[in-house]
Amino acid sequence: MPGFVDAFDLQMAGWLHAQATPPIAAFLFAITTLNSLAGLAAMTAVFSAWLARLRERAWIATAIAAVAGAALLNAAVKLVVHR
């Protein structure tokens, strides 16, 4: 018996599929790409370069550690919930 979250997920998936147009699909693909591991690495590199320009070395290490930790946590959760 599916729970509320499953039912809501199916409803949203159906609604999104019904709204699908090439521009919306391209926009959602761009969002997905930005949030990929490569996208996050690129954003972290740009942010770290900005911090380096400000001579904030401690914050560079903090930013890199936070993003790496979040990526590892994300991978671990996906393994646990089989996604």
Backbone torsions as a table, in degrees:
resi	resn	phi	psi	omega
1	MET	NA	117.9	-179.3
2	PRO	-69.6	144.5	178.4
3	GLY	-86.9	-176.2	-178.9
4	PHE	-59.0	-43.6	-177.2
5	VAL	-64.2	-42.1	178.5
6	ASP	-62.9	-44.7	-180.0
7	ALA	-64.0	-43.7	179.1
8	PHE	-62.7	-42.3	179.6
9	ASP	-60.9	-43.7	178.6
10	LEU	-64.8	-40.4	177.3
11	GLN	-62.9	-46.0	-179.8
12	MET	-64.8	-40.7	178.7
13	ALA	-61.9	-43.0	177.8
14	GLY	-63.4	-43.1	179.8
15	TRP	-64.3	-46.1	-179.9
16	LEU	-61.7	-40.3	179.2
17	HIS	-63.5	-38.9	179.2
18	ALA	-67.2	-28.7	-178.7
19	GLN	-88.3	-3.4	-171.6
20	ALA	-61.7	125.0	171.7
21	THR	-135.6	159.0	179.9
22	PRO	-55.4	-42.2	178.6
23	PRO	-64.7	-40.4	179.0
24	ILE	-66.4	-41.9	178.8
25	ALA	-61.7	-41.3	178.9
26	ALA	-64.9	-40.9	178.4
27	PHE	-62.7	-47.7	-179.7
28	LEU	-65.4	-35.4	176.5
29	PHE	-65.5	-38.8	177.8
30	ALA	-63.7	-41.5	177.2
31	ILE	-61.7	-44.4	179.3
32	THR	-61.6	-42.9	-179.5
33	THR	-64.9	-41.3	178.6
34	LEU	-61.7	-32.5	-177.5
35	ASN	-95.9	12.9	174.9
36	SER	-78.6	171.6	179.1
37	LEU	-60.6	-41.2	178.7
38	ALA	-65.9	-40.5	178.5
39	GLY	-64.5	-43.7	178.3
40	LEU	-65.3	-37.6	177.7
41	ALA	-64.0	-41.7	179.2
42	ALA	-64.6	-44.5	179.0
43	MET	-64.7	-37.5	177.9
44	THR	-65.9	-38.9	178.4
45	ALA	-63.9	-43.3	179.4
46	VAL	-64.8	-44.5	179.1
47	PHE	-63.9	-40.7	178.8
48	SER	-65.5	-37.5	176.8
49	ALA	-63.8	-40.2	177.5
50	TRP	-64.0	-42.7	177.4
51	LEU	-65.2	-36.5	177.8
52	ALA	-63.9	-39.3	177.7
53	ARG	-62.3	-32.8	177.4
54	LEU	-85.3	-0.3	-179.1
55	ARG	60.4	42.2	179.5
56	GLU	-106.8	69.0	-174.6
57	ARG	-62.1	-39.0	179.9
58	ALA	-62.9	-38.0	179.7
59	TRP	-71.3	-28.8	176.0
60	ILE	-62.8	-49.0	179.2
61	ALA	-61.6	-39.6	179.1
62	THR	-63.9	-44.6	-179.8
63	ALA	-63.0	-45.5	-179.9
64	ILE	-64.3	-43.5	178.9
65	ALA	-63.9	-40.3	-179.7
66	ALA	-65.4	-44.8	-179.1
67	VAL	-68.2	-41.4	178.2
68	ALA	-64.2	-42.7	178.1
69	GLY	-63.3	-41.3	178.5
70	ALA	-65.0	-39.0	178.6
71	ALA	-65.7	-41.0	177.3
72	LEU	-66.2	-42.3	177.4
73	LEU	-62.6	-41.9	177.6
74	ASN	-59.8	-45.6	178.8
75	ALA	-63.8	-40.4	-179.9
76	ALA	-65.6	-43.1	179.5
77	VAL	-64.4	-40.4	178.6
78	LYS	-62.7	-36.0	176.4
79	LEU	-66.4	-40.3	-178.0
80	VAL	-68.6	-43.1	-176.9
81	VAL	-95.0	6.1	176.0
82	HIS	58.5	50.9	176.0
83	ARG	-116.1	NA	NA
